[in-house]
């Protein structure tokens, strides 16, 4: 039996808010690439998150004590986290927010599939298998749609690789000794290790600074404080309370909101096939949460 409880109204409200935050953040990342190269942006964001988490831990009197058994898993999660966001930020530089988001937020598909084999009490049912199939079909349609001039197959593939990384980190938080560490420690592993990795890799992807403006500094601050540190810490905390697949399933809202934000804020053209793909992914991820 799983020791996590089913979703309730508090968890649902928190996860809806988190999905909206993630969706808006995709637009922020896209806008910030005009001033800061994507990998450098990801590295700066991780540095800012480290600072925020250290201040939070000091304020709350939290110690970063790590069980020896959890240490290698924490290090591995940091490397995967770095690779995940390298791929995602480059993807958002190459393709549209709507396309990258539809693909990236299929994370619950891959997490549910892995959880079926690894986590007790989270077996796939017929309905959830149907959800997996619909979501995968949506990804195939999104990646096959070349009608938008801003579409990039390389960006689509990088977004898909990034979502595999996100699912792997979520699974490690549940299925390894890393689960015995508090969320702030789990996240510190990821941002502290990813910061130097991303900053070291950034020069490989061209000039670090593009047309930097003060608004880009504000967007980096937003990403560091509201998303990469406090936002994800809240998400990891929710994973300690609710079933992993239930938490992840609310990600179906993020691609829907991302497409809307991309259209409303960035003026992205959303073709009919992308709407079909979005509907399939959203419906599929919703079904994954059905019992």
C-alpha positions in Angstrom: 0.0 0.0 0.0 1.1 3.5 -0.8 1.6 5.7 2.3 0.6 8.8 0.4 -3.0 10.1 0.6 -5.4 10.7 -2.3 -5.8 14.2 -3.7 -7.9 16.7 -1.6 -9.1 20.3 -2.2 -5.9 21.9 -0.6 -3.6 19.8 -2.8 -5.7 20.5 -5.9 -5.7 24.3 -5.3 -1.9 24.3 -4.7 -1.2 22.3 -7.8 -3.5 24.5 -10.0 -1.5 27.5 -8.8 1.8 25.7 -9.4 0.7 24.8 -13.0 -0.2 28.4 -13.7 3.2 29.5 -12.3 5.0 27.0 -14.6 3.0 28.1 -17.6 3.7 31.7 -17.1 7.4 30.9 -16.5 7.7 29.4 -19.9 6.8 32.8 -21.4 9.2 34.5 -19.1 12.1 32.2 -20.2 11.2 32.8 -23.8 11.2 36.6 -23.4 14.5 36.5 -21.4 16.4 34.7 -24.1 16.3 38.1 -26.0 18.7 39.4 -23.3 20.5 36.4 -21.9 21.5 33.2 -23.8 19.4 30.2 -22.7 22.0 28.0 -20.9 23.5 31.0 -19.2 20.0 32.0 -18.1 19.4 28.6 -16.6 22.7 28.7 -14.7 22.1 32.2 -13.3 18.6 31.0 -12.3 20.2 28.1 -10.3 22.7 30.4 -8.6 19.8 32.7 -7.5 17.9 29.7 -6.3 20.8 28.5 -4.2 20.9 31.9 -2.5 17.2 31.9 -1.8 17.3 28.4 -0.4 20.2 29.2 1.9 18.4 32.3 3.2 15.2 30.2 3.7 17.1 27.5 5.5 18.8 30.0 7.8 15.5 31.7 8.6 13.7 28.4 9.3 16.7 26.9 11.1 17.0 24.1 8.6 20.1 21.9 8.5 21.2 20.3 5.3 21.8 16.9 6.9 22.0 14.1 4.2 21.9 10.4 5.0 24.9 8.7 3.5 22.6 6.4 1.5 20.9 9.4 -0.1 24.1 11.2 -1.1 24.8 9.5 -4.5 21.1 9.9 -5.4 21.2 13.5 -4.6 24.3 14.0 -6.7 22.7 12.1 -9.6 19.5 14.2 -9.3 21.7 17.4 -9.6 23.3 16.2 -12.8 19.9 15.2 -14.3 18.4 18.5 -13.2 21.2 20.4 -15.0 20.7 18.4 -18.2 16.9 18.7 -18.0 17.0 22.5 -17.9 19.8 22.8 -20.4 17.6 21.0 -22.8 14.4 22.9 -21.9 16.0 26.4 -22.1 17.6 25.7 -25.5 14.3 24.2 -26.7 12.4 27.4 -25.7 15.0 29.4 -27.6 14.5 27.3 -30.8 10.8 26.7 -30.8 7.5 28.2 -29.6 6.3 28.1 -26.0 3.2 26.3 -27.1 5.0 23.4 -28.8 7.7 23.1 -26.1 5.1 23.1 -23.3 2.8 20.5 -24.8 5.8 18.2 -25.1 7.5 19.1 -21.8 4.4 18.7 -19.7 3.8 15.2 -20.7 6.0 14.4 -17.7 3.1 12.6 -15.9 3.0 10.1 -18.8 6.6 9.0 -18.3 6.4 9.2 -14.5 3.2 7.1 -14.4 4.8 4.5 -16.7 7.9 4.2 -14.5 5.8 4.3 -11.2 3.9 1.3 -12.5 7.0 -0.8 -12.2 8.7 0.9 -9.2 6.2 2.4 -6.8 3.7 0.3 -4.8 0.1 1.3 -5.1 0.6 3.2 -8.4 -0.2 0.5 -10.9 -1.6 1.3 -14.3 -5.3 0.6 -15.0 -7.1 0.3 -18.3 -8.2 3.9 -18.1 -4.7 5.1 -17.3 -3.3 3.2 -20.2 -5.7 4.9 -22.4 -4.6 8.2 -21.0 -1.0 7.3 -21.7 -1.9 6.4 -25.3 -3.8 9.7 -25.9 -0.9 11.8 -24.5 1.7 10.0 -26.6 -0.4 10.5 -29.7 -0.7 14.2 -28.9 3.1 14.4 -28.7 3.5 12.6 -32.0 1.0 15.1 -33.6 2.7 18.1 -32.1 6.2 17.0 -33.2 4.8 16.1 -36.7 3.2 19.5 -37.3 5.5 21.6 -39.4 2.8 24.3 -40.4 4.3 26.9 -38.1 7.4 28.7 -39.4 8.7 28.9 -35.8 8.6 25.1 -35.4 11.9 23.4 -34.7 12.3 19.6 -34.7 15.5 20.1 -32.7 13.6 22.2 -30.1 10.8 19.6 -29.9 13.3 16.8 -29.3 15.1 18.7 -26.6 11.8 19.4 -24.9 11.0 15.7 -24.9 14.4 14.8 -23.5 13.9 17.5 -20.8 10.6 15.9 -19.7 12.3 12.5 -19.3 14.7 14.2 -17.0 11.9 15.8 -14.9 10.2 12.4 -14.6 13.5 10.8 -13.5 14.0 13.3 -10.8 10.4 13.0 -9.5 10.8 9.2 -9.4 14.1 9.4 -7.5 12.5 11.7 -4.9 9.9 8.9 -4.3 11.8 5.6 -4.9 15.3 6.1 -3.5 16.8 7.1 -0.1 16.5 10.7 -1.3 12.9 10.4 -0.2 14.2 10.5 3.4 15.6 14.0 3.0 13.4 17.2 3.3 12.3 18.9 0.1 14.6 21.9 0.7 17.6 19.5 0.7 16.4 17.7 -2.4 16.1 20.9 -4.3 19.5 22.2 -3.0 21.2 19.2 -4.5 19.7 20.0 -7.8 20.2 23.8 -8.0 23.7 23.8 -6.3 25.0 21.1 -8.6 23.3 22.4 -11.7 24.5 26.0 -11.3 28.2 25.4 -12.0 27.4 22.7 -14.6 25.2 25.1 -16.6 27.5 28.1 -16.3 30.4 26.0 -17.4 28.4 24.7 -20.4 27.0 28.1 -21.3 29.9 29.4 -23.5 29.5 26.3 -25.7 26.2 27.7 -26.9 27.4 31.1 -28.1 27.6 34.6 -26.6 26.3 34.7 -23.0 24.7 38.2 -23.3 22.5 39.3 -26.1 20.4 42.5 -25.9 20.3 42.7 -22.1 17.7 45.1 -20.6 16.7 45.8 -16.9 13.5 43.8 -17.4 15.6 40.7 -18.0 17.2 41.1 -14.6 13.7 41.2 -13.1 12.7 38.1 -15.0 15.8 36.2 -13.7 14.9 37.3 -10.2 11.3 36.0 -10.7 12.6 32.6 -12.0 15.1 32.2 -9.2 12.7 33.1 -6.3 9.3 32.2 -7.5 10.0 29.1 -9.6 13.4 27.5 -9.2 13.5 27.7 -5.4 10.2 28.3 -3.6 8.0 27.0 -6.3 9.8 23.7 -6.9 10.3 23.3 -3.1 6.5 23.4 -2.7 6.1 20.9 -5.5 8.6 18.5 -3.9 6.8 19.0 -0.5 3.5 18.0 -2.2 5.1 14.8 -3.5 5.8 13.8 0.1 2.0 14.1 0.9 0.1 12.9 -2.2 0.6 10.1 -4.6 3.2 10.9 -7.2 0.9 10.2 -10.2 -1.8 12.4 -8.6 0.6 15.3 -8.1 2.0 15.0 -11.6 -1.4 14.7 -13.3 -2.2 18.4 -12.6 0.5 19.2 -15.1 -2.2 18.8 -17.7 -3.2 22.4 -16.8 0.3 23.8 -17.6 0.4 23.1 -21.3 -3.1 24.5 -21.7 -2.2 27.7 -19.9 1.2 27.9 -21.7 -0.5 27.8 -25.1 -3.0 30.5 -23.9 -0.1 32.6 -22.5 2.0 32.1 -25.6 -0.9 33.2 -27.8 -2.0 36.2 -25.6 1.5 37.5 -24.6 3.8 36.4 -27.4 1.3 36.4 -30.2 2.2 32.9 -31.2 0.2 31.3 -34.0 -1.6 28.2 -32.9 -2.5 25.9 -35.8 -5.3 23.4 -35.7 -3.0 20.4 -35.2 -1.5 22.0 -32.2 -4.9 22.4 -30.6 -5.6 18.7 -31.4 -2.3 17.7 -29.8 -3.0 19.9 -26.8 -6.5 18.3 -26.3 -5.1 14.8 -26.5 -2.3 15.5 -24.1 -4.6 17.3 -21.6 -7.2 14.5 -21.8 -4.5 11.8 -21.5 -2.9 13.3 -18.5 -6.4 13.8 -16.9 -7.1 10.1 -17.4 -3.8 9.1 -15.8 -5.2 10.5 -12.5 -8.3 8.4 -12.7 -8.6 5.3 -10.5 
